[in-house]
Amino acid sequence: MYQTGVYRARFRSSVQTRGESLQQLAHDLEKNIKFDSHAVLATYLYVTVHHNSMRSPFSLVTQTSALGRDILTTCLYISVVDSVLRSNTLGGQAVGVPDWAHLDPPKGPHFAEDSPEQVAAAVGSPAHLPCKARNLGSKSVSWIRHRDLTMLTVGAFTFTSDNRFSAHRDPTTGDWVLVLRRPQPSDSGFYECSISTKPVTTRSIKLEVVVPRAEMVGDGSVFLDRGSTLNLTCLVHFSPTPPEFILWYHRDKLVNYGKRDGGEIRVETKHQGDTTRSSLLVINATMWDSGRYSCKPSNAQKVFTDVHVLKSETPAAMQTTTSSVSPTSPSFTLLVMLLVLHGPTGLTHAASLTVASTRAAPVITSLINR
């Protein structure tokens, strides 16, 4: 069987260099039409659709014999119809004509054009480096660490003693993915994916391992009235992928989420860009909810804040880590005076005193008169 690609190559060469006679090419096609008529027709369909480099495709008709003219005339007609149909679009796309790209000779093993050049990963979260190798056939894919030329994997087999590395083929995309568990900043650098062709086909991907940082929103401690809603927010920065988990602790014990008598404790988590936001909501806070709260992401250091729930007959709607006591509020004034008059033990009295401005003066007066 004669391959269509051979005819197309000769046609392109004759158009570009004018070195081969188009008439001779047509005669060769006629000679073999009995053996490969589909290839001949497909070839002429292709060349007439892709004749942009020729001023007049109809000049082909005058350079061939009768059988060649019949073939070319038919194909030129189809080409004209093709152009008309392509000008009719539906929803911005051409209708009525199939894509002729499938007539191109199949590519051998190669990398997809959209192969990534750089991948970011966070400490503590697995790094995934995709190798978009296509049309592998019997060829295999291997991964090599560029800095020391260590062979990491070949196919699904791991060759390094570092058991953090493994590779698998994604059944959905067909990519060969190198997985690095528990990556560290020292793992940053170039990794090379190669196909076992001759010569070897390679593509490098740069891995950047970043160190996430946790932050508790707000400054200092949080003071709120009993019955209010406590909202503590923990931000995890520089985390390209969400942490595997974010744990909340109260007095060094894991917080139990869910409903409780007259209230509820729940967590809301959202990831956007390279930042993850986790909010702990304590609805209808009680005196027991006072104490130290900690936020511990899987990929960052623990951060904490202290919460003080005070007795009050008029609870506020919500107190958050962004609504700590203001230096100008009566509550702040009372706390400062207690600290000055009684030292650190004065803060203990604050937990049992209301901070309403209408009641602050008698309390201060009584303390001064002691």
N, C-alpha and C positions, 0 to 999 in steps of 0.2 A: 504494500500500500504506500502511495506517495503522500507525504505529509503536507498539509496546508501551509505550515510555517515556511517550508522551503520555497514554495511559490511566492509567498508574500515577501520573503527576503530578496528574491531575485527581482521582484517588481519594484521594491523600494530602491534597490541598487540601480536599476535601469533608469528610474526617474531622477535619482540624485546625481548619477555620474554620466548618464546617457551612454554608458559603455556597452550595455547589452541590448541587442535589438528586441524591441517589444514584439515584433513579428515572430522572431525565433522563439520567444517565450510562449506565445500563443500556439505555435506549432507543437511545442513540447507538451503543452496542456492537451491539445487535440489528440496527440499520439497516445496519451495515457488515459483518455476519458473513459474508455471501456473498463479500466481497472479501478479508477478512483474518481468516479463522476461527482460524488459528494464533495470531495476535496476540491475539485475544479470549481464547482459552483460556489462553494463556501469562499474560495480564494477570490473569485471575481466579485462576489458580494462584498467582501472585505475591501478590496482595492477600490471599488467604485464608491463605497461609502467614505473611505479614507483617501480621497484623491486630492486633498487640499493643495498638494505641491504641483498639480498639473493645471494648466490654464483651461484646457478643454478636454474633458474625459471622452467626448465623442470622437476625438482623433484616434482613439484606440480602434474604433469600428473600421476605419479605412485601412488599417494596417494588418488586418487578419483575413483569413480565408472565409469561405461561406459559413462553415460550421462555427468558426470563432466569432463571426459577426452575429450569428444567431444567439450565441451564449452571451456576448457582450451587450447586445441590444436588450435582451431580457433583463440582464443585471442592471443596466443603466436605467431602465424603466423602474425597476424596483428601487433604485437609488433615488429617483425623483419622487416616487411615492413616499419613500422614507423621509425625505426632506420636508414634504408637506405635512406628514403626520407628526414629525418632531416639532413643527411650528404650532401644532394644536396642543395646548396644555390644559391640564385639569389639576387645580390646586397647586400650580407652579411646577408640575412635573409632566414630561412628555408622555403621551398615551399612544397605544396602538403599535409600538415598535419595540421588540426586545432589545436588550443590551448586547451589542456585538462584541463586547470585551471577552466573552467566553471563547471566541475564535482564536484569541492569542495563545501562543504555545504555553503550556503550564510552566510556572516557575519551579525551580528546584528549591532546596532548603534555603530559607531566608528569614530575615526578621521583619516584622510588621512595621509600617511607617510610623505608627503611633507608639512605638516602644519608648518608655520613659527614660530620661537621662539622669534623674535624681529622685531619691526617695528619702523622706524624713520619718524618723521613728523616735519614740520617747523611751527613756529608761524605764524598764519595768513592763513595757508592752511589747509583744512580739513584732519584729520587723519582717515585712513581706516584700521581696524583690521579684517582680515578674519578668520572666524571659519570654517575650512574644515570638517564639520560633514557629515558623509555618512550613508546611509541606516537608516534614522531616523524612518521610518514608522510612528507610531502615537506619537513618542516622540517629545519633544520640546527642543529648544536651548535657553539658557539664558546667559546673560553677567553680571559679578559681578566685581566691582572694589575691588582689593585685599586689599588695605591698610585699608579700613574702612568697608569692606564687604557690600558695598552698592549695592543693586540690581538695575541694570541699565535698562535692557530690558529682556523681555520674548517673544520669537518670534518677531513679529513686533510691540509689545506694549512696550512703554516706561514707566518705573515705577519710575524714578527719577524726582525730581523737576528741575533739571538742563536741560533746553531745548536744550542744545548743543548736547545731546546724542540722537541717534536714531539707529535703526537696520533694515535691510532689507535682503531679500534673493536674491542673484545675480542670475538672470534667466539663465545666460550663464554657470557659474561654479557650481552653487548650493550651494555656500558658504553663510553662515550667517555673514554679515558684520556689525561690529559696527562702526558707523560714529561719530566722535567727531569734531564738527565745532569750529573754532576759538580756537584751543588748545593753552595752555600756558605751560611754563616749569614746573609749579606746577602740571600739569596733568601727568607728567612722572611717570612711575611705572608699576606694573603688573596688567593685566586684565585677568579675568578667564572666559573661555567659558565652559559651562557645558551642558551635555545631560541628560535629566530626566529619566535615567535608575536607576535600583536598584541593587547595589549602584550607586550613581551618577558618571558619567564619565566626567572628567574635563581635561582641557588643558590650560596652562597659556601662555600669550604673553606679552613680555615686550615692553612698549611704551616709546620711547625717543623723547621728544620734544626739538628741537634745535632752537636757536635764529639766524636767518640769519643776515648777515652784508653786507651792500652795500659799494662799493668803486668806486670812479671815477679814471680811469687809468690816470697816469701822475702826475706830481708835479706842483702845483701852477696854474697860469693863462696860457691861450693859446693866442698867437699872430699869426696872419696870414694876408696875403695880400688879398686885394679885388679881387674877381674872383677865389680864391682858393676853394678847397673842405675841409670843416670842418668835422672832424670825432671825435666824442666824444663817449667814451666807458665806460659803467657802468657795474661792476661785482657784482653779488649777491652771496656771499659765504654762505656755510653751509645751503643750501636749497635742501633737498632730492628730493622735487618735485618743478617744476617750479612755480614761483609766479603767482598768478592769473592774474596779470597785472603789467607792468612797464610803468609809465607815465613820459614823458619828459615835462619840463616847460622852457619857455624862458621869463625872466623878470616877473616871477610869473604867467604867463599865459600859458595854455596848448598849446603845439606845434601842429600846423595844418600840417599834412603830405600831400604830393602830389606835383604835378607839379606847378610851378609858372613861371613868365616871366624870361626866360633865365636860369632857374635852377630847382632844385627839392629838397624836403626834404623827407627822408624816414628813416625807422627804421628796423634794422636786429637783430633778437633775436635767440639765440641758447642755449640749455641746455645740459650739459654734466656732468655726475657724480652728484655732489652736488653743482655745480656752474652754474649760468645762466649769459649769456653775452648779453647785449643789446647795440647796436651801433647806434647812431644818425648821419646821413649823411646829411650835408647841401652842396649841389652842387652849385658852382658859388656864393659864399658868398658875401654879400653886406655890406655896412657900418651899415645898419639897423640890421644885424645879430649879432652885438656886444651886450654884456651884460651878465648877469648871467644865466647859464643853470643849471637846477636841474633834478636829476633822482630820482624818488620815486617809489620803488617796493611796492607791496601790503603787503609784510611781513618784511620790513626793514625800517630803518630810511632814510630820504632824504639826499642825498649828492649833492654837487654843485661844479661848477667851473666857472671862469670868462673868457670870450672870448673878444678879442680886434681885430677887423678887421681894417687894416690900408690901406691907399691909396697907390697904387703902379702901375707902368706902366708894370711891369714884374711879374705877379702873379705866385706863386708857384703852384705845381701840387696838393699838399694836405698838410694840417696842422692838426695834431691830438693832443690829450691830452698827447701823448708821445713825441711830438716834440715842446715843449715849448722853449722859447728863451734861447739860450745858453749863459753862462757867458762870452764866448770868442767871441761872434758874434758882429758885428758892431751895430746891433740893441740894444743889451744889453748895450753896452758902451754908446750909445746915450741916452738911458733911464736913466742910472745912472747919467750921467752928467746933464740931465734935472732936475732930482730929487734933485741933490746937489745945482744947481744954482737957481732953482725956487720953490723948495719944491714940495708938492703934486700937485700944479697947473701945474707943468712942464709936468706931464703925459698927460695933456689935449692937449698940443702942439704936443705930439707924434702922436696923432691920425690923424693929418693933415700933417705930414712930412713923406717923403719916408725914408726907412731904408736901402736903398742900400748903400753899402760901398763907392761907388764912389761919393755919394752926402752927406755923413755924415759930412765930414770935413767942408764944407762951412756953414752948419747949426750950427755946434758947434761954429765956429768962430764968426758968427753973434751974437750968444747968449752971448759969452764972452765979445764982444765989447759994449754991451748995458750998 
